[in-house]
Amino acid sequence: MKRFTSVNDVNNLSALVQEAIQLKKNPYQHKHLGQNKVLGLIFMNPSLRTRLSTQRAAMNLGMNVIVMDINKDGWKLETREGVIMDGDAAEHVKDAVAVMGQYCDIIGVRAFPLLQNKEEDYAENVINQFIKYAGVPIISLESTTLHPLQSFADLLTITEYKKTAKPKVVLTWAPHPKALPQAVPNSFAEWMSAADVDFVITHPEGYELDKKYTWNAKIEYDQNKAFEGAEFIYAKNWSSYHHYGQILSKDRHWTVSAEKMKLTDNAYFMHCLPVRRNVVVNDEVIDSPNSIVIPLAGNRLWAAQTVLKKILEG
């Protein structure tokens, strides 16, 4: 594996998941791979699970880790090409990234969208400049459009908990007070479309995602109908893609409730966290025995460690 930015960087999805399952059984058996290797984790936005899980994953493989919050610890970066740098930015990202590559063997980078210009966000300018200038493998810790480490953990968790060979998996939009990126739902749709599941996305009209990620999904605007017979309910808010970055609805009828979960086939509830309780999902659902949000968060470690292992082996 040369880099990890989307499901397209995975040669064999099923084999990757099985490798993660085996890795969980003996986390330290590959510690020699990371000896005298350095992982740089570069954050332009907040993180809890991504930072801790990836740092622990690197430690399990014997790597040293450098963590940097670029907004607090570094110079303000210019990301545009060919600009006259007479503003606030003191350093161009192409110079900063090239220097990072001198110090690190692998770099993970996290950069959220601004949700102001769809073309600029979906061009993935930041992570593409890391790929172009670093000279070392790049791992996406969430980009403007995708969050592949989260989606890898999602698929790993579904594989571990599924009761049928091809489970019905539902991604449901849920209300939120703020405009959120499409990265997690885009990535979840991309991975589920490539996996052997019956995949349904339900959301209000106007919240359709980019079709290049939802090509193998059934779109259902009736949430109750979508929930029928589901084995997994994955709740997530996202702002509008077509009316870019806008909040078109805060309808609390889309909140995942115990009554709606009764429509499912005793489904497991999933969410990437952090979650707005009693807005996205009611307490009675997320605190129920069928909530697997904590094991899912735990699997972020094994997803990150498997990716790091594959890159170190390469």
C-alpha positions as CSV (number, residue, x, y, z in Angstrom):
1,M,0.0,0.0,0.0
2,K,1.5,3.3,-1.1
3,R,-1.1,5.6,0.6
4,F,-4.5,5.5,2.2
5,T,-7.0,8.2,1.2
6,S,-10.0,6.2,0.1
7,V,-11.3,2.7,-0.5
8,N,-9.7,2.9,-4.0
9,D,-6.3,2.5,-2.3
10,V,-7.4,-1.0,-1.1
11,N,-6.6,-3.9,-3.4
12,N,-8.8,-6.5,-1.6
13,L,-11.4,-5.2,0.8
14,S,-12.4,-8.5,2.3
15,A,-8.8,-9.5,2.9
16,L,-8.0,-6.1,4.6
17,V,-10.9,-6.6,7.0
18,Q,-9.8,-10.2,7.8
19,E,-6.2,-8.9,8.4
20,A,-7.6,-6.4,10.9
21,I,-9.5,-9.2,12.7
22,Q,-6.3,-11.2,13.0
23,L,-4.3,-8.2,14.2
24,K,-6.7,-7.7,17.1
25,K,-5.7,-11.2,18.4
26,N,-2.0,-10.4,18.6
27,P,-1.5,-6.6,18.4
28,Y,2.3,-6.6,19.0
29,Q,3.4,-9.4,16.6
30,H,4.6,-6.9,14.0
31,K,6.4,-4.5,16.3
32,H,9.6,-5.0,14.4
33,L,8.1,-3.3,11.3
34,G,8.1,0.1,12.9
35,Q,11.4,0.0,14.6
36,N,13.3,3.3,13.9
37,K,10.4,4.6,11.9
38,V,8.5,7.9,12.5
39,L,4.8,8.6,12.0
40,G,3.9,12.3,11.8
41,L,0.3,13.2,12.6
42,I,-0.6,16.7,11.3
43,F,-3.9,18.1,12.6
44,M,-5.5,21.2,11.1
45,N,-8.8,20.4,12.9
46,P,-9.8,18.9,16.3
47,S,-9.6,15.1,16.9
48,L,-10.1,12.6,19.7
49,R,-10.6,9.1,18.3
50,T,-8.5,9.6,15.2
51,R,-5.5,11.1,17.1
52,L,-5.5,8.6,19.9
53,S,-6.2,5.5,17.9
54,T,-3.6,6.3,15.2
55,Q,-1.0,7.2,17.8
56,R,-1.6,3.9,19.7
57,A,-1.6,1.9,16.5
58,A,1.8,3.3,15.6
59,M,3.1,2.5,19.1
60,N,1.8,-1.1,18.8
61,L,4.0,-1.4,15.6
62,G,7.1,0.0,17.4
63,M,6.9,3.4,15.7
64,N,7.9,6.8,17.1
65,V,5.1,9.4,16.7
66,I,5.3,13.2,16.2
67,V,1.9,15.0,16.7
68,M,1.5,18.6,15.6
69,D,-1.6,20.8,15.7
70,I,-0.6,23.1,12.8
71,N,-2.9,25.9,13.9
72,K,-1.4,26.1,17.4
73,D,2.1,24.9,16.9
74,G,3.1,26.0,13.4
75,W,3.1,28.9,11.0
76,K,-0.2,29.8,9.3
77,L,-0.1,28.0,5.9
78,E,-1.0,29.2,2.4
79,T,-2.6,26.4,0.4
80,R,-3.3,28.2,-2.9
81,E,-0.9,27.9,-5.8
82,G,0.8,30.9,-7.4
83,V,-0.4,33.5,-4.9
84,I,1.5,36.6,-3.8
85,M,2.0,35.8,-0.1
86,D,1.5,39.3,1.4
87,G,-1.3,38.3,3.8
88,D,-1.4,36.4,7.1
89,A,0.1,33.1,5.9
90,A,3.8,32.9,6.6
91,E,4.6,29.6,4.9
92,H,3.4,27.8,1.8
93,V,2.1,24.3,2.3
94,K,4.3,22.9,-0.4
95,D,7.4,24.0,1.6
96,A,6.1,22.9,4.9
97,V,5.0,19.5,3.6
98,A,8.4,18.9,1.9
99,V,10.1,19.6,5.2
100,M,7.8,17.3,7.1
101,G,8.8,14.5,4.7
102,Q,12.4,15.0,5.7
103,Y,11.5,14.1,9.3
104,C,8.8,11.4,8.9
105,D,8.5,8.1,7.2
106,I,4.7,8.2,7.0
107,I,2.5,11.3,7.4
108,G,-1.2,11.4,8.5
109,V,-3.1,14.6,7.8
110,R,-6.5,15.9,8.9
111,A,-8.0,18.9,7.1
112,F,-11.7,19.7,7.2
113,P,-13.6,21.6,4.5
114,L,-14.7,25.2,4.8
115,L,-18.1,24.4,3.4
116,Q,-18.1,27.6,1.4
117,N,-17.0,26.5,-2.1
118,K,-17.8,23.0,-3.2
119,E,-15.4,23.0,-6.1
120,E,-12.5,24.0,-3.9
121,D,-13.4,21.5,-1.1
122,Y,-13.9,18.6,-3.5
123,A,-10.7,19.3,-5.2
124,E,-8.9,18.0,-2.0
125,N,-6.2,20.6,-2.4
126,V,-4.6,20.0,1.0
127,I,-4.2,16.3,1.0
128,N,-3.2,16.3,-2.6
129,Q,-0.4,18.7,-1.9
130,F,0.8,16.4,0.9
131,I,0.8,13.5,-1.6
132,K,2.6,15.7,-4.2
133,Y,5.3,17.2,-2.0
134,A,5.9,15.0,1.1
135,G,7.9,12.3,-0.7
136,V,6.5,9.7,1.9
137,P,3.3,7.7,2.1
138,I,0.2,9.8,3.2
139,I,-2.7,8.6,5.3
140,S,-5.9,10.6,5.4
141,L,-7.0,11.3,9.0
142,E,-10.2,12.9,7.4
143,S,-10.1,15.1,4.4
144,T,-12.6,17.5,3.0
145,T,-14.6,14.8,1.3
146,L,-13.6,11.4,2.9
147,H,-12.8,9.7,6.2
148,P,-11.4,6.3,5.2
149,L,-10.1,5.2,8.6
150,Q,-13.5,5.7,10.0
151,S,-15.2,3.7,7.2
152,F,-12.6,0.9,7.5
153,A,-13.6,0.6,11.2
154,D,-17.3,0.8,10.2
155,L,-16.9,-2.2,7.9
156,L,-14.8,-4.1,10.3
157,T,-17.5,-3.7,13.0
158,I,-20.3,-4.7,10.7
159,T,-18.3,-7.8,9.7
160,E,-17.9,-8.8,13.4
161,Y,-21.5,-8.2,14.4
162,K,-23.5,-9.2,11.3
163,K,-26.0,-12.0,11.6
164,T,-26.5,-12.8,7.9
165,A,-24.1,-13.1,5.0
166,K,-25.4,-9.9,3.3
167,P,-26.9,-7.7,6.0
168,K,-29.1,-4.7,5.3
169,V,-27.2,-1.6,6.3
170,V,-28.9,1.8,6.5
171,L,-27.2,5.2,6.6
172,T,-29.7,7.7,8.0
173,W,-29.4,11.4,8.0
174,A,-30.2,13.0,11.3
175,P,-30.7,16.6,12.5
176,H,-27.9,18.7,13.9
177,P,-27.7,22.4,14.9
178,K,-24.5,23.0,12.8
179,A,-23.6,22.5,9.1
180,L,-21.4,19.4,9.0
181,P,-19.2,18.1,6.2
182,Q,-20.1,15.2,3.9
183,A,-16.8,13.3,4.6
184,V,-18.1,10.6,6.9
185,P,-21.3,9.8,4.9
186,N,-19.4,10.0,1.6
187,S,-16.8,7.6,2.9
188,F,-19.3,5.3,4.5
189,A,-21.3,5.2,1.2
190,E,-18.1,4.5,-0.8
191,W,-17.0,1.6,1.5
192,M,-20.5,0.1,1.8
193,S,-21.0,0.3,-2.0
194,A,-17.8,-1.8,-2.4
195,A,-18.8,-4.3,0.3
196,D,-21.2,-7.2,0.2
197,V,-24.1,-5.6,2.0
198,D,-27.6,-4.5,1.1
199,F,-27.1,-0.7,1.4
200,V,-29.8,1.9,1.8
201,I,-29.4,5.7,2.4
202,T,-32.3,7.6,3.8
203,H,-32.5,11.4,4.1
204,P,-34.9,14.3,3.4
205,E,-35.0,15.5,-0.1
206,G,-32.2,18.0,-0.8
207,Y,-29.6,16.0,1.1
208,E,-28.5,13.7,-1.7
209,L,-24.8,13.0,-1.6
210,D,-22.4,13.0,-4.6
211,K,-23.4,10.1,-6.8
212,K,-19.9,9.0,-7.3
213,Y,-20.0,7.7,-3.7
214,T,-23.6,6.4,-3.6
215,W,-23.6,4.5,-6.9
216,N,-24.5,1.1,-5.3
217,A,-27.0,2.4,-2.7
218,K,-30.8,2.5,-2.7
219,I,-32.0,6.0,-1.8
220,E,-35.2,6.1,0.3
221,Y,-36.8,9.4,1.4
222,D,-39.1,7.6,3.9
223,Q,-37.0,6.9,7.0
224,N,-39.5,4.4,8.5
225,K,-39.6,2.4,5.3
226,A,-35.8,2.4,5.1
227,F,-35.5,1.1,8.6
228,E,-37.7,-2.0,7.9
229,G,-35.7,-5.2,8.3
230,A,-32.4,-3.4,8.8
231,E,-29.6,-5.1,10.7
232,F,-27.5,-2.0,11.1
233,I,-28.5,1.7,11.5
234,Y,-25.7,4.2,11.0
235,A,-26.8,7.7,11.9
236,K,-25.0,10.8,10.7
237,N,-25.8,14.4,9.9
238,W,-24.4,16.2,6.8
239,S,-25.1,19.5,5.2
240,S,-26.5,19.8,1.7
241,Y,-24.2,18.8,-1.1
242,H,-26.2,20.4,-3.9
243,H,-27.0,23.5,-1.9
244,Y,-23.5,23.4,-0.6
245,G,-22.9,23.6,3.1
246,Q,-26.5,24.7,3.8
247,I,-28.8,23.4,6.5
248,L,-32.1,22.6,4.8
249,S,-33.8,21.0,7.7
250,K,-33.6,20.5,11.5
251,D,-36.6,18.2,11.6
252,R,-36.5,16.2,14.8
253,H,-38.7,13.5,13.3
254,W,-35.4,12.2,11.8
255,T,-33.9,11.7,15.2
256,V,-33.2,8.0,15.8
257,S,-35.6,6.9,18.5
258,A,-36.5,3.6,20.2
259,E,-39.8,3.5,18.3
260,K,-38.0,3.7,14.9
261,M,-35.5,1.0,16.0
262,K,-38.5,-1.3,16.5
263,L,-39.0,-1.2,12.8
264,T,-35.7,-2.9,12.2
265,D,-34.6,-6.5,12.6
266,N,-33.3,-5.9,16.1
267,A,-30.6,-3.7,14.5
268,Y,-27.4,-2.5,15.9
269,F,-27.0,1.3,16.3
270,M,-23.8,2.9,14.9
271,H,-22.4,6.4,15.0
272,C,-18.8,7.7,14.4
273,L,-18.9,10.0,17.5
274,P,-18.9,12.7,18.8
275,V,-22.7,12.7,18.8
276,R,-25.3,15.2,19.8
277,R,-27.5,13.1,22.2
278,N,-31.2,13.6,21.9
279,V,-30.7,15.5,18.6
280,V,-29.1,12.9,16.4
281,V,-30.1,9.9,18.5
282,N,-32.1,9.5,21.7
283,D,-30.4,8.3,24.9
284,E,-32.5,5.2,25.0
285,V,-31.0,4.1,21.7
286,I,-27.4,5.0,22.2
287,D,-27.4,3.6,25.7
288,S,-29.2,0.3,24.8
289,P,-27.6,-3.1,24.5
290,N,-27.8,-2.8,20.7
291,S,-25.6,0.3,20.6
292,I,-22.2,-0.6,19.4
293,V,-20.7,2.9,19.2
294,I,-18.0,2.1,21.7
295,P,-16.8,-1.2,20.1
296,L,-16.9,0.8,16.8
297,A,-14.6,3.5,18.3
298,G,-12.4,0.7,19.6
299,N,-12.0,-0.7,16.1
300,R,-10.5,2.6,14.9
301,L,-7.3,1.4,16.5
302,W,-7.2,-1.8,14.5
303,A,-8.2,-0.1,11.3
304,A,-5.3,2.4,11.7
305,Q,-2.8,-0.3,12.7
306,T,-3.7,-2.5,9.7
307,V,-3.2,0.4,7.4
308,L,0.1,1.4,9.0
309,K,1.2,-2.3,8.8
310,K,0.4,-2.5,5.1
311,I,2.3,0.7,4.3
312,L,5.4,-0.4,6.4
313,E,5.4,-3.7,4.6
314,G,5.3,-1.9,1.3
